[in-house]
Amino acid sequence: MQAQKQVNSNGLLEIIKAIYYISEAMKVAESYDPKAFELLTEAKDSLVDYLISQVRKDE
């Protein structure tokens, strides 16, 4: 059981990293490409929703 929790934690860490990198890309895209900014926003929102669902599932 503990090994499964560790795997889940590693997966959640990867999602958090992805959210961070998307947020950084959004800072650049905001000034240059409104469509890219919109798509990045949707991707970030989707990952945040997924992260929340995974944390709730583990509780």
Secondary structure per residue as TSV (DSSP state, phi and psi in degrees):
chain	resnum	aa	ss	phi	psi
A	1	M	-	360.0	-41.6
A	2	Q	H	-65.2	-36.7
A	3	A	H	-62.7	-39.2
A	4	Q	H	-64.1	-41.8
A	5	K	H	-61.5	-39.3
A	6	Q	H	-63.8	-43.2
A	7	V	H	-61.8	-45.1
A	8	N	H	-61.3	-40.3
A	9	S	H	-63.7	-41.5
A	10	N	H	-63.9	-40.1
A	11	G	H	-63.8	-40.6
A	12	L	H	-66.2	-36.7
A	13	L	H	-62.8	-40.8
A	14	E	H	-63.4	-38.5
A	15	I	H	-65.8	-42.4
A	16	I	H	-62.2	-41.9
A	17	K	H	-61.7	-42.6
A	18	A	H	-62.0	-41.6
A	19	I	H	-61.3	-41.5
A	20	Y	H	-60.9	-49.0
A	21	Y	H	-66.1	-36.2
A	22	I	H	-64.2	-41.7
A	23	S	H	-61.3	-40.1
A	24	E	H	-65.3	-42.0
A	25	A	H	-65.1	-33.7
A	26	M	H	-62.8	-35.6
A	27	K	H	-60.0	-38.9
A	28	V	H	-76.5	-47.3
A	29	A	H	-65.1	-29.5
A	30	E	H	-56.2	-38.5
A	31	S	H	-82.7	-28.1
A	32	Y	H	-110.3	-31.6
A	33	D	-	-145.9	96.5
A	34	P	H	-59.0	-36.2
A	35	K	H	-66.7	-43.6
A	36	A	H	-62.2	-40.6
A	37	F	H	-60.8	-43.1
A	38	E	H	-62.5	-44.5
A	39	L	H	-65.9	-40.3
A	40	L	H	-64.5	-38.5
A	41	T	H	-62.0	-44.4
A	42	E	H	-63.0	-41.5
A	43	A	H	-63.6	-44.2
A	44	K	H	-63.4	-45.2
A	45	D	H	-60.4	-40.6
A	46	S	H	-63.6	-44.0
A	47	L	H	-66.0	-38.3
A	48	V	H	-63.6	-44.3
A	49	D	H	-60.7	-42.5
A	50	Y	H	-64.0	-43.9
A	51	L	H	-59.3	-45.5
A	52	I	H	-61.4	-43.5
A	53	S	H	-64.6	-36.3
A	54	Q	H	-70.3	-38.8
A	55	V	H	-66.4	-42.5
A	56	R	H	-64.9	-36.9
A	57	K	H	-64.0	-35.7
A	58	D	H	-78.0	-12.1
A	59	E	-	-75.9	360.0
